[in-house]
Amino acid sequence: MKRIWLTGASSGIGAALAEVLLEQGHQLALTARNTAPLKQLAMRFPDQVLLVPGDLLDSLQVKQIGVRIAQHWGALDQVIANAGTCEYLEPEHFDAALVSRVVQANLFTASLTIETALPLLQRGHAPHLVAIGSSVTFLPLPRAGAYGASKAGLRYLIDSLRIDLDRQGIAVTLVSPGFVDTPLTQRNDFPMPLRWSAEKAARHIAQKLERRPYEVAFPALFIACLKLLGHLPKHWQLAVGKRLARPGQES
């Protein structure tokens, strides 16, 4: 049984992953701004759920969450930094404020989570730091500049931390999903090949994390295609990107 802090637990992959981990018997500290889904889980798994809601953009709230976890458990065995969002840049209007929002939500919240979690992980059993990234980092895609930049930054942060934390015995895993059916992706206005349900993705992630790998990327065929395209010369990547753009977007 692990003591796990899971952020972004109110919907999508986070909510599905919470279900899977609770079914497996783990203890979960659940964080999200929307508390209703968290309270439902607490009612169903009263002896396993610690409610620690809050805004992960607020450093004081994140520190207070860490204090609550420390008071209840004293340590963490695993943290899963899952909270995040997605917004798309429109070619006709570059919006720096949008870039800032997405980077704050995807990279800065993960950084605050990690800062708070590390002292607790250092006291845990077989400590494991996990961050939910994205397969978008394997290939530049139209309109995805802000989202991709935030996840690319997260990838570098996690890959660097893996080196720094190894001497402390803390394993580090980056999860890079393809398209998953969540409230965020349901707003997308383009095809999403090989899309998985949130439940399927959660079970796959939970199973793979048991081995504490460097990375979990799925679906395999989709990831292989992205990596192959990502190794093409830049002018070929440009041609692929233009083919993927919405009508009129590439002009």
PyMOL commands that set and color helices and strands:
alter all, ss='L'
color gray80, all
select helices_A, chain A and resi 12-23+36-44+59-72+96-121+135-138+145-166+185-187+198-209+220-230+234-244
alter helices_A, ss='H'
color red, helices_A
select strands_A, chain A and resi 3-7+27-31+49-51+78-81+128-132+171-177+180-181+196-197+215-218
alter strands_A, ss='S'
color yellow, strands_A
deselect
rebuild
show_as cartoon
